């Protein structure tokens, strides 16, 4: 599963960790996160994230 980085603040969403504070369980792919999810650091939406090339 790909990681995604916030284009605004640099937060990296790692699907292996999820975002438990926002109710996103570990193992959740970025594509499966609800569209209204926001970056836990700066609050921007999913549209402001880019896939991390590994």
mmJSON file of the N, C-alpha and C atoms, coordinates in Angstrom:
{"data_MODEL":{"atom_site":{
"group_PDB":["ATOM","ATOM","ATOM","ATOM","ATOM","ATOM","ATOM","ATOM","ATOM","ATOM","ATOM","ATOM","ATOM","ATOM","ATOM","ATOM","ATOM","ATOM","ATOM","ATOM","ATOM","ATOM","ATOM","ATOM","ATOM","ATOM","ATOM","ATOM","ATOM","ATOM","ATOM","ATOM","ATOM","ATOM","ATOM","ATOM","ATOM","ATOM","ATOM","ATOM","ATOM","ATOM","ATOM","ATOM","ATOM","ATOM","ATOM","ATOM","ATOM","ATOM","ATOM","ATOM","ATOM","ATOM","ATOM","ATOM","ATOM","ATOM","ATOM","ATOM","ATOM","ATOM","ATOM","ATOM","ATOM","ATOM","ATOM","ATOM","ATOM","ATOM","ATOM","ATOM","ATOM","ATOM","ATOM","ATOM","ATOM","ATOM","ATOM","ATOM","ATOM","ATOM","ATOM","ATOM","ATOM","ATOM","ATOM","ATOM","ATOM","ATOM","ATOM","ATOM","ATOM","ATOM","ATOM","ATOM","ATOM","ATOM","ATOM","ATOM","ATOM","ATOM","ATOM","ATOM","ATOM","ATOM","ATOM","ATOM","ATOM","ATOM","ATOM","ATOM","ATOM","ATOM","ATOM","ATOM","ATOM","ATOM","ATOM","ATOM","ATOM","ATOM","ATOM","ATOM","ATOM","ATOM","ATOM","ATOM","ATOM","ATOM","ATOM","ATOM","ATOM","ATOM","ATOM","ATOM","ATOM","ATOM","ATOM","ATOM","ATOM","ATOM","ATOM","ATOM","ATOM","ATOM","ATOM","ATOM","ATOM","ATOM","ATOM","ATOM","ATOM","ATOM","ATOM","ATOM","ATOM","ATOM","ATOM","ATOM","ATOM","ATOM"],
"id":[1,2,3,4,5,6,7,8,9,10,11,12,13,14,15,16,17,18,19,20,21,22,23,24,25,26,27,28,29,30,31,32,33,34,35,36,37,38,39,40,41,42,43,44,45,46,47,48,49,50,51,52,53,54,55,56,57,58,59,60,61,62,63,64,65,66,67,68,69,70,71,72,73,74,75,76,77,78,79,80,81,82,83,84,85,86,87,88,89,90,91,92,93,94,95,96,97,98,99,100,101,102,103,104,105,106,107,108,109,110,111,112,113,114,115,116,117,118,119,120,121,122,123,124,125,126,127,128,129,130,131,132,133,134,135,136,137,138,139,140,141,142,143,144,145,146,147,148,149,150,151,152,153,154,155,156,157,158,159,160,161,162],
"type_symbol":["N","C","C","N","C","C","N","C","C","N","C","C","N","C","C","N","C","C","N","C","C","N","C","C","N","C","C","N","C","C","N","C","C","N","C","C","N","C","C","N","C","C","N","C","C","N","C","C","N","C","C","N","C","C","N","C","C","N","C","C","N","C","C","N","C","C","N","C","C","N","C","C","N","C","C","N","C","C","N","C","C","N","C","C","N","C","C","N","C","C","N","C","C","N","C","C","N","C","C","N","C","C","N","C","C","N","C","C","N","C","C","N","C","C","N","C","C","N","C","C","N","C","C","N","C","C","N","C","C","N","C","C","N","C","C","N","C","C","N","C","C","N","C","C","N","C","C","N","C","C","N","C","C","N","C","C","N","C","C","N","C","C"],
"label_atom_id":["N","CA","C","N","CA","C","N","CA","C","N","CA","C","N","CA","C","N","CA","C","N","CA","C","N","CA","C","N","CA","C","N","CA","C","N","CA","C","N","CA","C","N","CA","C","N","CA","C","N","CA","C","N","CA","C","N","CA","C","N","CA","C","N","CA","C","N","CA","C","N","CA","C","N","CA","C","N","CA","C","N","CA","C","N","CA","C","N","CA","C","N","CA","C","N","CA","C","N","CA","C","N","CA","C","N","CA","C","N","CA","C","N","CA","C","N","CA","C","N","CA","C","N","CA","C","N","CA","C","N","CA","C","N","CA","C","N","CA","C","N","CA","C","N","CA","C","N","CA","C","N","CA","C","N","CA","C","N","CA","C","N","CA","C","N","CA","C","N","CA","C","N","CA","C","N","CA","C","N","CA","C","N","CA","C","N","CA","C"],
"label_alt_id":[null,null,null,null,null,null,null,null,null,null,null,null,null,null,null,null,null,null,null,null,null,null,null,null,null,null,null,null,null,null,null,null,null,null,null,null,null,null,null,null,null,null,null,null,null,null,null,null,null,null,null,null,null,null,null,null,null,null,null,null,null,null,null,null,null,null,null,null,null,null,null,null,null,null,null,null,null,null,null,null,null,null,null,null,null,null,null,null,null,null,null,null,null,null,null,null,null,null,null,null,null,null,null,null,null,null,null,null,null,null,null,null,null,null,null,null,null,null,null,null,null,null,null,null,null,null,null,null,null,null,null,null,null,null,null,null,null,null,null,null,null,null,null,null,null,null,null,null,null,null,null,null,null,null,null,null,null,null,null,null,null,null],
"label_comp_id":["UNK","UNK","UNK","UNK","UNK","UNK","UNK","UNK","UNK","UNK","UNK","UNK","UNK","UNK","UNK","UNK","UNK","UNK","UNK","UNK","UNK","UNK","UNK","UNK","UNK","UNK","UNK","UNK","UNK","UNK","UNK","UNK","UNK","UNK","UNK","UNK","UNK","UNK","UNK","UNK","UNK","UNK","UNK","UNK","UNK","UNK","UNK","UNK","UNK","UNK","UNK","UNK","UNK","UNK","UNK","UNK","UNK","UNK","UNK","UNK","UNK","UNK","UNK","UNK","UNK","UNK","UNK","UNK","UNK","UNK","UNK","UNK","UNK","UNK","UNK","UNK","UNK","UNK","UNK","UNK","UNK","UNK","UNK","UNK","UNK","UNK","UNK","UNK","UNK","UNK","UNK","UNK","UNK","UNK","UNK","UNK","UNK","UNK","UNK","UNK","UNK","UNK","UNK","UNK","UNK","UNK","UNK","UNK","UNK","UNK","UNK","UNK","UNK","UNK","UNK","UNK","UNK","UNK","UNK","UNK","UNK","UNK","UNK","UNK","UNK","UNK","UNK","UNK","UNK","UNK","UNK","UNK","UNK","UNK","UNK","UNK","UNK","UNK","UNK","UNK","UNK","UNK","UNK","UNK","UNK","UNK","UNK","UNK","UNK","UNK","UNK","UNK","UNK","UNK","UNK","UNK","UNK","UNK","UNK","UNK","UNK","UNK"],
"label_asym_id":["A","A","A","A","A","A","A","A","A","A","A","A","A","A","A","A","A","A","A","A","A","A","A","A","A","A","A","A","A","A","A","A","A","A","A","A","A","A","A","A","A","A","A","A","A","A","A","A","A","A","A","A","A","A","A","A","A","A","A","A","A","A","A","A","A","A","A","A","A","A","A","A","A","A","A","A","A","A","A","A","A","A","A","A","A","A","A","A","A","A","A","A","A","A","A","A","A","A","A","A","A","A","A","A","A","A","A","A","A","A","A","A","A","A","A","A","A","A","A","A","A","A","A","A","A","A","A","A","A","A","A","A","A","A","A","A","A","A","A","A","A","A","A","A","A","A","A","A","A","A","A","A","A","A","A","A","A","A","A","A","A","A"],
"label_entity_id":["1","1","1","1","1","1","1","1","1","1","1","1","1","1","1","1","1","1","1","1","1","1","1","1","1","1","1","1","1","1","1","1","1","1","1","1","1","1","1","1","1","1","1","1","1","1","1","1","1","1","1","1","1","1","1","1","1","1","1","1","1","1","1","1","1","1","1","1","1","1","1","1","1","1","1","1","1","1","1","1","1","1","1","1","1","1","1","1","1","1","1","1","1","1","1","1","1","1","1","1","1","1","1","1","1","1","1","1","1","1","1","1","1","1","1","1","1","1","1","1","1","1","1","1","1","1","1","1","1","1","1","1","1","1","1","1","1","1","1","1","1","1","1","1","1","1","1","1","1","1","1","1","1","1","1","1","1","1","1","1","1","1"],
"label_seq_id":[1,1,1,2,2,2,3,3,3,4,4,4,5,5,5,6,6,6,7,7,7,8,8,8,9,9,9,10,10,10,11,11,11,12,12,12,13,13,13,14,14,14,15,15,15,16,16,16,17,17,17,18,18,18,19,19,19,20,20,20,21,21,21,22,22,22,23,23,23,24,24,24,25,25,25,26,26,26,27,27,27,28,28,28,29,29,29,30,30,30,31,31,31,32,32,32,33,33,33,34,34,34,35,35,35,36,36,36,37,37,37,38,38,38,39,39,39,40,40,40,41,41,41,42,42,42,43,43,43,44,44,44,45,45,45,46,46,46,47,47,47,48,48,48,49,49,49,50,50,50,51,51,51,52,52,52,53,53,53,54,54,54],
"pdbx_PDB_ins_code":[null,null,null,null,null,null,null,null,null,null,null,null,null,null,null,null,null,null,null,null,null,null,null,null,null,null,null,null,null,null,null,null,null,null,null,null,null,null,null,null,null,null,null,null,null,null,null,null,null,null,null,null,null,null,null,null,null,null,null,null,null,null,null,null,null,null,null,null,null,null,null,null,null,null,null,null,null,null,null,null,null,null,null,null,null,null,null,null,null,null,null,null,null,null,null,null,null,null,null,null,null,null,null,null,null,null,null,null,null,null,null,null,null,null,null,null,null,null,null,null,null,null,null,null,null,null,null,null,null,null,null,null,null,null,null,null,null,null,null,null,null,null,null,null,null,null,null,null,null,null,null,null,null,null,null,null,null,null,null,null,null,null],
"Cartn_x":[0.841,0.0,0.881,0.485,1.255,1.031,2.085,1.983,1.635,1.006,0.644,1.147,1.639,2.187,1.309,1.103,0.358,1.227,0.683,1.43,1.603,0.84,0.89,1.892,1.777,2.613,3.625,3.506,4.471,4.1,2.913,2.46,2.363,2.838,2.77,1.72,0.724,-0.261,0.324,0.538,1.062,-0.081,-0.531,-1.666,-1.428,-0.182,0.114,-0.233,-0.15,-0.451,-1.862,-2.404,-3.716,-3.672,-4.822,-4.932,-5.95,-5.551,-6.487,-7.194,-6.527,-7.146,-8.346,-8.368,-9.487,-10.394,-10.179,-11.025,-10.642,-9.442,-8.963,-8.061,-8.522,-7.812,-6.53,-5.502,-4.308,-4.705,-4.011,-4.303,-5.293,-5.737,-6.693,-5.959,-6.174,-5.539,-6.067,-5.231,-5.612,-6.906,-7.049,-8.227,-9.519,-9.4,-10.578,-10.959,-10.13,-10.442,-11.631,-12.577,-13.716,-13.253,-14.023,-13.651,-13.603,-14.279,-14.276,-13.159,-12.268,-11.123,-10.22,-9.589,-8.678,-7.328,-6.285,-4.936,-4.963,-4.467,-4.51,-3.579,-2.672,-1.738,-2.237,-2.622,-2.97,-4.413,-5.158,-6.583,-7.009,-6.077,-6.491,-7.112,-7.821,-8.498,-7.618,-8.204,-7.482,-6.933,-7.605,-7.165,-5.798,-5.336,-4.031,-2.936,-3.17,-2.172,-1.683,-0.418,0.172,0.789,0.744,1.363,2.87,3.456,4.898,5.508,6.469,7.166,8.215,8.173,9.124,10.109],
"Cartn_y":[-1.189,0.0,1.246,2.213,3.439,4.368,5.105,6.181,7.46,8.384,9.668,10.786,11.871,12.994,14.228,14.975,16.227,17.27,17.881,18.885,20.19,20.37,21.613,21.524,20.458,20.409,19.271,18.309,17.224,15.988,15.991,14.797,13.634,12.465,11.279,10.32,10.001,8.985,7.631,6.797,5.445,4.476,3.753,2.849,1.771,1.397,0.381,0.886,2.21,2.81,3.367,3.783,4.417,5.759,6.202,7.44,7.181,6.379,5.967,7.127,8.278,9.428,9.944,9.661,10.087,8.917,7.767,6.612,5.787,6.018,5.259,4.137,2.913,1.758,1.451,0.896,0.43,-0.551,-0.454,-1.321,-0.717,0.531,1.188,1.916,1.503,2.222,3.651,4.549,5.955,6.112,5.322,5.41,5.055,4.322,3.89,4.837,5.864,6.85,7.679,8.016,8.856,10.174,10.668,11.893,13.118,13.066,14.229,14.184,13.176,13.083,14.288,14.745,15.884,15.514,16.166,15.972,16.235,15.295,15.49,16.588,17.057,18.104,19.5,19.669,21.02,21.18,20.074,20.166,20.251,20.132,20.148,18.812,18.779,17.565,16.625,15.47,14.435,14.938,15.945,16.457,17.133,17.444,18.091,17.09,15.815,14.777,14.21,13.789,13.163,11.825,10.878,9.569,9.732,8.958,8.966,7.918,8.342,7.392,6.683,5.353,4.591,3.857],
"Cartn_z":[0.0,0.0,0.0,-0.808,-0.938,0.245,0.57,1.543,0.784,1.476,0.885,1.779,1.153,1.908,1.701,2.779,2.713,2.012,0.953,0.197,0.972,2.038,2.8,3.954,4.78,5.989,6.016,5.086,5.036,5.834,6.486,7.205,6.232,6.647,5.803,6.355,5.508,5.882,5.521,6.52,6.335,6.581,5.513,5.684,6.732,6.965,7.971,9.376,9.58,10.886,10.953,9.796,9.781,10.487,10.97,11.744,12.848,13.855,14.908,15.605,15.741,16.405,15.62,14.313,13.457,13.091,13.731,13.484,12.266,11.734,10.575,11.09,10.931,11.471,10.692,11.362,10.652,9.551,8.427,7.292,6.31,6.558,5.667,4.545,3.284,2.17,2.08,1.598,1.482,0.685,-0.368,-1.229,-0.49,0.614,1.376,2.513,2.736,3.782,3.296,4.181,3.768,3.142,2.178,1.463,2.359,3.514,4.402,5.444,5.352,6.259,6.036,7.106,7.032,7.615,7.118,7.65,9.15,9.965,11.418,11.917,11.072,11.494,11.105,9.804,9.352,8.9,8.762,8.493,7.038,6.084,4.675,4.295,3.167,2.732,1.932,1.579,0.832,-0.494,-1.091,-2.388,-2.325,-1.112,-0.938,-0.559,-0.846,-0.607,-1.933,-1.949,-3.125,-2.74,-3.664,-3.425,-3.291,-2.375,-2.167,-3.082,-3.89,-4.753,-3.924,-3.944,-3.125,-3.997],
"occupancy":[1.0,1.0,1.0,1.0,1.0,1.0,1.0,1.0,1.0,1.0,1.0,1.0,1.0,1.0,1.0,1.0,1.0,1.0,1.0,1.0,1.0,1.0,1.0,1.0,1.0,1.0,1.0,1.0,1.0,1.0,1.0,1.0,1.0,1.0,1.0,1.0,1.0,1.0,1.0,1.0,1.0,1.0,1.0,1.0,1.0,1.0,1.0,1.0,1.0,1.0,1.0,1.0,1.0,1.0,1.0,1.0,1.0,1.0,1.0,1.0,1.0,1.0,1.0,1.0,1.0,1.0,1.0,1.0,1.0,1.0,1.0,1.0,1.0,1.0,1.0,1.0,1.0,1.0,1.0,1.0,1.0,1.0,1.0,1.0,1.0,1.0,1.0,1.0,1.0,1.0,1.0,1.0,1.0,1.0,1.0,1.0,1.0,1.0,1.0,1.0,1.0,1.0,1.0,1.0,1.0,1.0,1.0,1.0,1.0,1.0,1.0,1.0,1.0,1.0,1.0,1.0,1.0,1.0,1.0,1.0,1.0,1.0,1.0,1.0,1.0,1.0,1.0,1.0,1.0,1.0,1.0,1.0,1.0,1.0,1.0,1.0,1.0,1.0,1.0,1.0,1.0,1.0,1.0,1.0,1.0,1.0,1.0,1.0,1.0,1.0,1.0,1.0,1.0,1.0,1.0,1.0,1.0,1.0,1.0,1.0,1.0,1.0],
"B_iso_or_equiv":[0.0,0.0,0.0,0.0,0.0,0.0,0.0,0.0,0.0,0.0,0.0,0.0,0.0,0.0,0.0,0.0,0.0,0.0,0.0,0.0,0.0,0.0,0.0,0.0,0.0,0.0,0.0,0.0,0.0,0.0,0.0,0.0,0.0,0.0,0.0,0.0,0.0,0.0,0.0,0.0,0.0,0.0,0.0,0.0,0.0,0.0,0.0,0.0,0.0,0.0,0.0,0.0,0.0,0.0,0.0,0.0,0.0,0.0,0.0,0.0,0.0,0.0,0.0,0.0,0.0,0.0,0.0,0.0,0.0,0.0,0.0,0.0,0.0,0.0,0.0,0.0,0.0,0.0,0.0,0.0,0.0,0.0,0.0,0.0,0.0,0.0,0.0,0.0,0.0,0.0,0.0,0.0,0.0,0.0,0.0,0.0,0.0,0.0,0.0,0.0,0.0,0.0,0.0,0.0,0.0,0.0,0.0,0.0,0.0,0.0,0.0,0.0,0.0,0.0,0.0,0.0,0.0,0.0,0.0,0.0,0.0,0.0,0.0,0.0,0.0,0.0,0.0,0.0,0.0,0.0,0.0,0.0,0.0,0.0,0.0,0.0,0.0,0.0,0.0,0.0,0.0,0.0,0.0,0.0,0.0,0.0,0.0,0.0,0.0,0.0,0.0,0.0,0.0,0.0,0.0,0.0,0.0,0.0,0.0,0.0,0.0,0.0],
"pdbx_formal_charge":[null,null,null,null,null,null,null,null,null,null,null,null,null,null,null,null,null,null,null,null,null,null,null,null,null,null,null,null,null,null,null,null,null,null,null,null,null,null,null,null,null,null,null,null,null,null,null,null,null,null,null,null,null,null,null,null,null,null,null,null,null,null,null,null,null,null,null,null,null,null,null,null,null,null,null,null,null,null,null,null,null,null,null,null,null,null,null,null,null,null,null,null,null,null,null,null,null,null,null,null,null,null,null,null,null,null,null,null,null,null,null,null,null,null,null,null,null,null,null,null,null,null,null,null,null,null,null,null,null,null,null,null,null,null,null,null,null,null,null,null,null,null,null,null,null,null,null,null,null,null,null,null,null,null,null,null,null,null,null,null,null,null],
"auth_seq_id":[1,1,1,2,2,2,3,3,3,4,4,4,5,5,5,6,6,6,7,7,7,8,8,8,9,9,9,10,10,10,11,11,11,12,12,12,13,13,13,14,14,14,15,15,15,16,16,16,17,17,17,18,18,18,19,19,19,20,20,20,21,21,21,22,22,22,23,23,23,24,24,24,25,25,25,26,26,26,27,27,27,28,28,28,29,29,29,30,30,30,31,31,31,32,32,32,33,33,33,34,34,34,35,35,35,36,36,36,37,37,37,38,38,38,39,39,39,40,40,40,41,41,41,42,42,42,43,43,43,44,44,44,45,45,45,46,46,46,47,47,47,48,48,48,49,49,49,50,50,50,51,51,51,52,52,52,53,53,53,54,54,54],
"auth_comp_id":["UNK","UNK","UNK","UNK","UNK","UNK","UNK","UNK","UNK","UNK","UNK","UNK","UNK","UNK","UNK","UNK","UNK","UNK","UNK","UNK","UNK","UNK","UNK","UNK","UNK","UNK","UNK","UNK","UNK","UNK","UNK","UNK","UNK","UNK","UNK","UNK","UNK","UNK","UNK","UNK","UNK","UNK","UNK","UNK","UNK","UNK","UNK","UNK","UNK","UNK","UNK","UNK","UNK","UNK","UNK","UNK","UNK","UNK","UNK","UNK","UNK","UNK","UNK","UNK","UNK","UNK","UNK","UNK","UNK","UNK","UNK","UNK","UNK","UNK","UNK","UNK","UNK","UNK","UNK","UNK","UNK","UNK","UNK","UNK","UNK","UNK","UNK","UNK","UNK","UNK","UNK","UNK","UNK","UNK","UNK","UNK","UNK","UNK","UNK","UNK","UNK","UNK","UNK","UNK","UNK","UNK","UNK","UNK","UNK","UNK","UNK","UNK","UNK","UNK","UNK","UNK","UNK","UNK","UNK","UNK","UNK","UNK","UNK","UNK","UNK","UNK","UNK","UNK","UNK","UNK","UNK","UNK","UNK","UNK","UNK","UNK","UNK","UNK","UNK","UNK","UNK","UNK","UNK","UNK","UNK","UNK","UNK","UNK","UNK","UNK","UNK","UNK","UNK","UNK","UNK","UNK","UNK","UNK","UNK","UNK","UNK","UNK"],
"auth_asym_id":["A","A","A","A","A","A","A","A","A","A","A","A","A","A","A","A","A","A","A","A","A","A","A","A","A","A","A","A","A","A","A","A","A","A","A","A","A","A","A","A","A","A","A","A","A","A","A","A","A","A","A","A","A","A","A","A","A","A","A","A","A","A","A","A","A","A","A","A","A","A","A","A","A","A","A","A","A","A","A","A","A","A","A","A","A","A","A","A","A","A","A","A","A","A","A","A","A","A","A","A","A","A","A","A","A","A","A","A","A","A","A","A","A","A","A","A","A","A","A","A","A","A","A","A","A","A","A","A","A","A","A","A","A","A","A","A","A","A","A","A","A","A","A","A","A","A","A","A","A","A","A","A","A","A","A","A","A","A","A","A","A","A"],
"auth_atom_id":["N","CA","C","N","CA","C","N","CA","C","N","CA","C","N","CA","C","N","CA","C","N","CA","C","N","CA","C","N","CA","C","N","CA","C","N","CA","C","N","CA","C","N","CA","C","N","CA","C","N","CA","C","N","CA","C","N","CA","C","N","CA","C","N","CA","C","N","CA","C","N","CA","C","N","CA","C","N","CA","C","N","CA","C","N","CA","C","N","CA","C","N","CA","C","N","CA","C","N","CA","C","N","CA","C","N","CA","C","N","CA","C","N","CA","C","N","CA","C","N","CA","C","N","CA","C","N","CA","C","N","CA","C","N","CA","C","N","CA","C","N","CA","C","N","CA","C","N","CA","C","N","CA","C","N","CA","C","N","CA","C","N","CA","C","N","CA","C","N","CA","C","N","CA","C","N","CA","C","N","CA","C","N","CA","C","N","CA","C"],
"pdbx_PDB_model_num":[1,1,1,1,1,1,1,1,1,1,1,1,1,1,1,1,1,1,1,1,1,1,1,1,1,1,1,1,1,1,1,1,1,1,1,1,1,1,1,1,1,1,1,1,1,1,1,1,1,1,1,1,1,1,1,1,1,1,1,1,1,1,1,1,1,1,1,1,1,1,1,1,1,1,1,1,1,1,1,1,1,1,1,1,1,1,1,1,1,1,1,1,1,1,1,1,1,1,1,1,1,1,1,1,1,1,1,1,1,1,1,1,1,1,1,1,1,1,1,1,1,1,1,1,1,1,1,1,1,1,1,1,1,1,1,1,1,1,1,1,1,1,1,1,1,1,1,1,1,1,1,1,1,1,1,1,1,1,1,1,1,1]
}}}
